[in-house]
């Protein structure tokens, strides 16, 4: 073999070794822990999105392929002073104020092909736009006072709205936080005045209610007092009637007893003539007067009892 042939063979071997050294590293593609990937041809720029979705690690792809990567871990979105309008009662209708909102989302791996075909790298801007619209649209249906009095519920309403708005973009909302609720000075003063007026109205209403309660109580007291007076009068009238009836009955019983007693006395004394009975009644009547003293002094020869009395 000639020296020329040997030299040619060595040159070819060197070139082949050089190509292996150059092309072998280019044939391996690395994906970090936070990345998904599709194979992408270097020569044409075509992305093989309809084939395998590659996960983090080192992959053999060949010298003509690189990786089109997408973020695997959470994306963080932070809206500062996002202007929204509220719906509510009275003066809070159409009130403009600002919200600080932050949330995280992840790409749904099973829908990564659709995301690439529809949006490619513009998905972040679409997510941002749709999230803003979702917050603004639902904020218009929330009472302004709920942002301060029922924050947990409001945060849940906003999160659900953003979650539903981003599903067509092939991402899923993970964490969602409602931050500061800010209103400008004029609105703050207006809300304060509205609240103070509400408190004044409530105070006036409570005073009227208290006065009505006092009036009702006074009426009840007067009614009870009148009923007590009426009951007392009826009781006294009934007591007087009972006393008078008892006195009349007692007098009747006393008179009947006197009649029966006199009849028994006349019978025992054998007093039968009417004049004797009249004399006895006369003497009895005189004896019942405290101012008359009756005494017997002597019996004359006519057998007549002589009496003397002093007034």
VENNORJO-V640783 format. One line per field, one symbol per residue. burial: 1 if it has 16 or more other C-alpha atoms within 10 Angstrom, else 0. Layout:
burial: ???
This chain:
burial: 00000000000000000000000001011110001111111000001110001110000011101111110101001010111111110001001111111011111000011111000000100010011111111111011100100000011011111110110011111001110001100010001000000000000000000000000000000000000000000000000000000000000000000000000001000000000000000000000000000000000000000000000
